[in-house]
Every structure is written in C-alpha cells, then in structure tokens.
Amino acid sequence: MLASFERQAKERCEALGGRLLEVNGEADHIHLLLELPPTVALADFVNALKTGTSRRLRNEFKEHLASVYKKPVLWSRSYCILTCGGAPLEIIGYS
C-alpha cells in the first residue's frame, strides 16, 4: 500500500509543480518530505492528498482493508505539517 500511496503522492506533488523527495511510514502513520511552490496552500494540499489517496487505496486494497476499517475512511482527520524554509537538505536529514 505504501508504494501505491507514494506513486499517488508523487503525481499530486508534480501536478502542482512540486517534488516528492521521500516517503516512509509505519502501520499507523506516514511521513512525507516534499517541495511545493509557495503558492500552494499546505492545508488544501493535505486535504486533497488524503481525500484522493483514501478513495483510491480503499478501492485498490478493498479486501484487505475491509477487515480493518468498518467505515469508508482511511485517514484520520489530523495531520502535522513542519516546514523547513530554505534549510539545506543535509541539515534536515535528507540525503
């Protein structure tokens, strides 16, 4: 599922003129490192990403997710965004 999510997130970033640099995740959350133009509203980006990937992943992995999720949702409503401005990627741990 993570590989499918990564493809979808990459498409969404590139459609907005950005780049997906890194994705990793655990059973209950994911982390993204990405670059987006300053014109992109981050809350709107996250909302669109979560809405689109939830729908597509629930379709793609229907049988597996049916045993885990009873409601037609995948993501919780919460999220955390941390920005790093112009910090070099070496400083924030991306290599």
ZAMARRO-567332 format. One record per residue: y, z, x of N, C-alpha, C in turn; residue in three letters; residue number from 1. Coordinates in Angstrom, 1 decimal, decimal comma. Each point is the difference from the previous one (the first is absolute). Layout:
// residues N
> Y;Z;X;Y;Z;X;Y;Z;X;Ala;NUM $
...
END
This chain:
// residues 95
> -1,2;0,0;0,8;1,2;0,0;-0,8;1,3;0,0;0,9;Met;1 $
> -0,1;0,7;1,1;1,2;0,1;0,9;0,3;-1,4;0,5;Leu;2 $
> -1,0;-0,8;0,3;0,3;-1,4;0,5;0,7;-0,8;-1,0;Ala;3 $
> -0,5;0,1;-1,3;0,6;-0,7;-1,1;1,4;0,4;-0,2;Ser;4 $
> 0,2;1,4;0,0;1,4;0,5;-0,1;0,9;-0,5;1,1;Phe;5 $
> -0,5;0,0;1,2;0,8;-0,5;1,1;0,5;-1,4;-0,2;Glu;6 $
> -0,9;-0,9;-0,4;0,4;-1,4;-0,3;1,1;-0,1;-1,0;Arg;7 $
> -0,2;0,8;-1,1;1,0;0,0;-1,1;1,3;0,5;0,5;Gln;8 $
> 0,0;1,1;0,8;1,3;0,6;0,5;0,7;-1,0;0,9;Ala;9 $
> -0,8;-0,7;0,8;0,5;-0,9;1,0;0,7;-1,2;-0,8;Lys;10 $
> -0,6;-0,5;-1,0;0,6;-1,0;-0,9;1,3;0,5;-0,6;Glu;11 $
> 0,0;1,2;-0,5;1,2;0,5;-0,6;1,1;0,2;1,0;Arg;12 $
> -0,2;0,5;1,2;1,0;0,1;1,0;0,5;-1,3;0,4;Cys;13 $
> -0,8;-1,0;0,3;0,4;-1,3;0,4;0,8;-0,7;-1,1;Glu;14 $
> -0,3;0,2;-1,2;0,7;-0,6;-1,1;1,5;0,4;-0,1;Ala;15 $
> 0,2;1,2;0,6;1,3;0,6;0,0;0,7;-0,2;1,3;Leu;16 $
> -0,6;-0,7;0,9;0,6;-0,3;1,3;-0,3;1,2;1,0;Gly;17 $
> -1,0;0,7;-0,2;-0,4;1,1;0,9;-1,3;-0,2;0,7;Gly;18 $
> -0,5;1,0;0,6;-1,3;0,0;0,7;-0,7;1,3;-0,1;Arg;19 $
> -1,3;-0,2;-0,2;-0,9;1,2;-0,1;-0,5;0,2;1,5;Leu;20 $
> 0,3;1,1;0,6;-0,4;0,2;1,4;-1,3;0,7;0,1;Leu;21 $
> -0,3;1,0;-0,9;-1,2;0,8;0,1;-0,3;0,6;-1,3;Glu;22 $
> -1,3;0,1;-0,3;-0,5;0,7;-1,2;-1,2;0,9;0,4;Val;23 $
> 0,0;1,2;-0,5;-1,2;0,8;0,2;-0,1;0,9;-1,2;Asn;24 $
> -1,2;0,6;-0,2;-0,1;0,8;-1,2;-1,2;1,0;0,1;Gly;25 $
> 0,0;0,9;-1,0;-1,1;0,9;-0,1;-0,4;-0,1;-1,5;Glu;26 $
> -0,9;0,9;-0,4;-0,6;-0,1;-1,4;1,1;0,2;-1,0;Ala;27 $
> 1,1;0,8;0,3;0,9;0,3;-1,1;1,5;-0,5;0,3;Asp;28 $
> 0,2;-0,8;1,1;1,3;-0,5;0,2;0,0;-1,1;1,1;His;29 $
> 1,1;-0,7;0,1;0,2;-1,1;1,0;1,3;0,2;0,7;Ile;30 $
> 0,1;-0,6;1,2;1,2;0,0;0,7;0,3;-1,5;0,3;His;31 $
> 1,3;-0,4;-0,1;0,4;-1,3;0,4;1,2;0,1;1,0;Leu;32 $
> 0,0;-0,8;1,0;1,1;-0,2;0,9;0,5;-1,4;-0,3;Leu;33 $
> 1,2;-0,2;-0,4;0,5;-1,3;-0,3;1,5;-0,1;0,3;Leu;34 $
> 0,4;-1,3;0,1;1,4;-0,3;0,2;0,4;-0,8;-1,3;Glu;35 $
> 1,1;0,4;-0,6;0,5;-0,7;-1,1;1,5;-0,2;0,2;Leu;36 $
> 0,6;-1,1;-0,6;1,4;-0,2;0,2;0,8;1,1;-0,7;Pro;37 $
> 1,2;0,3;0,5;0,8;1,1;-0,6;0,4;-0,2;-1,5;Pro;38 $
> -0,2;-1,3;-0,4;0,3;-0,3;-1,4;-1,0;0,5;-1,0;Thr;39 $
> -1,2;0,3;0,5;-1,1;0,4;-0,9;0,1;1,5;-0,3;Val;40 $
> 0,0;0,3;-1,3;0,0;1,4;-0,5;-1,4;0,6;0,2;Ala;41 $
> -0,1;1,0;0,8;-1,3;0,5;0,3;-0,8;0,5;-1,2;Leu;42 $
> 0,7;0,7;-0,9;-0,7;0,5;-1,1;-0,5;-1,1;-0,9;Ala;43 $
> 0,7;-1,1;-0,1;-0,4;-1,1;-0,8;-1,2;-0,7;0,7;Asp;44 $
> 0,0;-0,1;1,3;-1,1;-0,6;0,8;-1,2;0,8;-0,3;Phe;45 $
> 0,0;1,3;0,2;-1,2;0,9;-0,2;-0,5;-0,1;-1,4;Val;46 $
> 0,9;0,0;-1,0;-0,4;-0,1;-1,4;-0,8;-1,4;-0,2;Asn;47 $
> 0,6;-1,1;0,4;-0,6;-1,3;-0,1;-1,4;-0,1;0,7;Ala;48 $
> 0,0;0,6;1,2;-1,2;0,0;0,8;-1,1;0,8;-0,7;Leu;49 $
> 0,3;1,1;-0,4;-1,0;0,9;-0,7;-0,5;-0,6;-1,3;Lys;50 $
> 0,9;-0,6;-0,8;-0,3;-0,6;-1,2;-1,0;-1,2;0,2;Thr;51 $
> 0,4;-0,9;0,8;-0,8;-1,2;0,3;-1,3;0,3;0,6;Gly;52 $
> 0,0;0,8;1,0;-1,3;0,3;0,7;-0,9;0,8;-0,9;Thr;53 $
> 0,5;0,9;-0,8;-0,8;0,8;-0,9;-0,8;-1,0;-1,0;Ser;54 $
> 0,7;-0,9;-0,6;-0,6;-1,0;-0,9;-1,0;-0,8;0,7;Arg;55 $
> 0,3;-0,6;1,2;-0,9;-0,9;0,6;-1,2;0,8;0,6;Arg;56 $
> 0,2;1,1;0,6;-1,1;0,8;0,6;-1,0;0,5;-1,1;Leu;57 $
> 0,6;0,4;-1,2;-0,8;0,5;-1,1;-0,9;-1,2;-0,5;Arg;58 $
> 0,5;-1,2;0,0;-0,7;-1,2;-0,4;-1,1;-0,3;1,0;Asn;59 $
> 0,4;0,0;1,3;-0,9;-0,4;1,1;-1,2;1,0;0,2;Glu;60 $
> 0,3;1,2;-0,2;-1,0;1,1;0,3;-0,3;0,8;-1,3;Phe;61 $
> -0,1;-0,7;-1,1;-0,2;0,6;-1,3;-1,2;0,9;-0,1;Lys;62 $
> -1,1;-0,4;0,4;-1,2;0,8;-0,1;0,1;1,3;0,8;Glu;63 $
> 0,4;-0,1;1,2;0,1;1,2;0,9;1,1;1,0;-0,6;His;64 $
> 1,1;-0,5;-0,4;1,1;0,8;-0,4;-0,3;0,7;-1,4;Leu;65 $
> -0,8;-0,7;-0,8;-0,3;0,6;-1,3;-0,7;1,3;0,1;Ala;66 $
> -0,7;0,3;1,0;-0,7;1,3;0,1;1,0;1,1;0,6;Ser;67 $
> 1,2;-0,4;0,4;0,9;0,9;0,6;1,2;0,2;-0,9;Val;68 $
> 0,5;-1,0;-0,6;1,3;0,0;-0,8;-0,4;-0,2;-1,4;Tyr;69 $
> 0,4;0,9;-0,9;-0,2;-0,2;-1,4;1,2;-0,7;-0,7;Lys;70 $
> 1,2;0,1;0,6;1,2;-0,6;-0,6;0,3;-1,3;0,8;Lys;71 $
> 0,7;-1,0;-0,6;0,2;-1,2;0,6;1,2;0,0;1,1;Pro;72 $
> -0,1;1,0;0,9;0,9;0,1;1,1;-0,7;0,2;1,3;Val;73 $
> 0,7;-0,3;1,1;-0,7;0,2;1,3;0,9;1,0;0,8;Leu;74 $
> 1,3;-0,3;0,0;0,9;0,8;0,9;0,6;1,2;-0,8;Trp;75 $
> 0,3;1,1;0,6;0,8;1,0;-0,6;1,4;-0,5;-0,1;Ser;76 $
> 0,9;0,7;-0,7;1,4;-0,4;-0,1;0,8;0,4;1,2;Arg;77 $
> -0,6;0,8;0,9;0,8;0,5;1,1;-0,1;-0,9;1,2;Ser;78 $
> 0,9;0,1;0,9;0,0;-0,7;1,3;1,0;0,6;0,9;Tyr;79 $
> -0,1;-0,3;1,3;1,0;0,5;1,0;0,4;-1,2;0,8;Cys;80 $
> 1,3;-0,1;0,2;0,5;-1,1;0,9;0,8;0,7;1,1;Ile;81 $
> -0,4;-0,4;1,2;0,8;0,5;1,2;0,5;-1,3;0,7;Leu;82 $
> 1,3;0,1;0,4;0,6;-1,2;0,6;0,2;0,4;1,5;Thr;83 $
> 0,1;-1,0;0,8;0,2;0,3;1,5;1,1;-0,8;0,5;Cys;84 $
> 0,8;-0,7;-0,8;1,2;-0,7;0,4;-0,4;-1,0;1,1;Gly;85 $
> 0,8;0,1;1,1;-0,2;-0,9;1,1;-0,8;0,5;1,1;Gly;86 $
> -0,8;1,1;-0,2;-0,8;0,6;1,0;-1,0;-1,0;0,6;Ala;87 $
> -0,2;0,0;1,3;-1,0;-0,9;0,5;-1,4;0,4;-0,5;Pro;88 $
> -0,9;-1,0;-0,2;-1,3;0,4;-0,5;-0,8;0,9;0,9;Leu;89 $
> 0,3;0,0;1,3;-0,7;0,9;0,9;0,3;1,4;-0,3;Glu;90 $
> 1,2;0,3;-0,5;0,4;1,3;-0,3;-0,7;0,6;-1,2;Ile;91 $
> -0,2;-0,9;-1,0;-0,6;0,4;-1,2;-1,6;-0,1;0,0;Ile;92 $
> -0,5;-0,4;1,1;-1,5;0,0;0,1;-0,7;-1,3;-0,3;Gly;93 $
> 0,7;-1,1;-0,2;-0,6;-1,3;-0,2;-0,2;-0,7;1,3;Tyr;94 $
> -1,1;-0,5;0,2;-0,2;-0,8;1,2;-0,9;-1,2;-0,2;Ser;95 $
END
